[in-house]
């Protein structure tokens, strides 16, 4: 019975890992891809805009 208790944790982790990989692969692309890309682009633009604003404030002082 020791071999069963030794094999259970790696098997459980392998099954969980395979499940995570499947979810990641299934959620790539699809109908929401354009919406997700737009959200990321907006966040990057906001960060870039605040970075430029803070740089112009530092040069004005």
Order of alpha helices (4+ residues) and beta strands (2+ residues): alpha-alpha
